[in-house]
Amino acid sequence: MLNKKGITSVELLVCFIIVSAIIVSMYNLILNYRNREQIEEINNEVISFSNNLQEVIQNDLVMGHLVNVSNVSEDGYSATFTFDNPDNYTTTITIKPNEGIISYGKSGDIIDYEIPGIADLMLSPDSSIEYIPADNGYLKITIILTHPNFEDNTYSFMINCPVNYVY
Amino acid sequence: MKRKKMLSNNGFILVETLVVSVFIMGIFSLLYTNFFPLIGEYERYKNYDTVESTYIAHWARMIALKGLADSSYTTVANVGYLDISDCSLYVNSNANGSCEAFKTVNNVSKIYLTTYSTTSFKDFVKDNNDFSRSFSEYISYLPAYSKNAVKTTEAGYYRIIVEYISNNSYKYGNIEAFKG
């Protein structure tokens, strides 16, 4: 008669303990990966933003052939670039750390590139535009974003280009 | 037959539970051990061939094409690679100054000129312990680019590999170079 029984209380208890042990041991693991997933989501958005901005500016710097950097502000937040390919044209860049915006484009066609709308993500006031008087001159744009999830709390990227580079 | 039938009526016994548990744990541990290294690889790949590093490689290419002597390209054609990090190699068109400025502004620590196919360079780095682990890992990660029969050294195709420091970590980029 006993052999015809299904799950006994003891078997059920043992099974329950084993399953509980597995779940508990995996809980921290899953929680850890969930945190990492959230961090990677933020990273992906920031990387997309930085790739887009780099493409837009570098496209002008490389294809337009940068011949002059002028009006670099004392705080290093704005500058004017002059290009000569195919014809002369100028663009301006302005970093607005308080608004989380980098504005760039030709006069009358300036586009605001707003940093992704992620909580605690900030455009660092340490971001800067520099004209380095090396060789013919070098343009160095450093954009720094800050967020508690980043390594050292910062993510930065450079947009560098020699000025009036002779091919 | 009667005894066998009686055993078949058994429910879920402790040994069966343990066997299933061990089996499931085995599957989980197998998944974990295979999955964990992938995350490490992903962390490394984040620093490889980004938009930033590709543009830095682009400027390294421009300076190399303008400044390197023809003998440097002959060396690459014969050996398969050449360390062009030293700006004194850029003897043409006053490119020495361009090289110095480029290295300083971009924190560039290594520039290599290789054949379009990286096979020789990969073998060299693999057998050489003088390279940093991160550089060796990047070169190991790079494709050999050996399937393209058109882009050969004879046709003027080369490859530029750069290593630079950004965000306190080494980053890497590569780009093909055509010396017409």
Boltz contact constraints between the chains, C-beta under 6 A:
constraints:
  - contact:
      token1: [A, 3]
      token2: [B, 6]
      max_distance: 6.0
  - contact:
      token1: [A, 3]
      token2: [B, 9]
      max_distance: 6.0
  - contact:
      token1: [A, 3]
      token2: [B, 10]
      max_distance: 6.0
  - contact:
      token1: [A, 4]
      token2: [B, 9]
      max_distance: 6.0
  - contact:
      token1: [A, 5]
      token2: [B, 11]
      max_distance: 6.0
  - contact:
      token1: [A, 6]
      token2: [B, 11]
      max_distance: 6.0
  - contact:
      token1: [A, 7]
      token2: [B, 11]
      max_distance: 6.0
  - contact:
      token1: [A, 7]
      token2: [B, 12]
      max_distance: 6.0
  - contact:
      token1: [A, 11]
      token2: [B, 12]
      max_distance: 6.0
  - contact:
      token1: [A, 11]
      token2: [B, 14]
      max_distance: 6.0
  - contact:
      token1: [A, 14]
      token2: [B, 14]
      max_distance: 6.0
  - contact:
      token1: [A, 14]
      token2: [B, 17]
      max_distance: 6.0
  - contact:
      token1: [A, 15]
      token2: [B, 17]
      max_distance: 6.0
  - contact:
      token1: [A, 18]
      token2: [B, 21]
      max_distance: 6.0
  - contact:
      token1: [A, 51]
      token2: [B, 51]
      max_distance: 6.0
  - contact:
      token1: [A, 54]
      token2: [B, 51]
      max_distance: 6.0
  - contact:
      token1: [A, 58]
      token2: [B, 55]
      max_distance: 6.0
  - contact:
      token1: [A, 134]
      token2: [B, 101]
      max_distance: 6.0
  - contact:
      token1: [A, 135]
      token2: [B, 97]
      max_distance: 6.0
  - contact:
      token1: [A, 135]
      token2: [B, 98]
      max_distance: 6.0
  - contact:
      token1: [A, 135]
      token2: [B, 101]
      max_distance: 6.0
  - contact:
      token1: [A, 138]
      token2: [B, 101]
      max_distance: 6.0
  - contact:
      token1: [A, 138]
      token2: [B, 105]
      max_distance: 6.0
  - contact:
      token1: [A, 140]
      token2: [B, 105]
      max_distance: 6.0
  - contact:
      token1: [A, 156]
      token2: [B, 167]
      max_distance: 6.0
  - contact:
      token1: [A, 157]
      token2: [B, 52]
      max_distance: 6.0
  - contact:
      token1: [A, 160]
      token2: [B, 105]
      max_distance: 6.0
  - contact:
      token1: [A, 160]
      token2: [B, 106]
      max_distance: 6.0
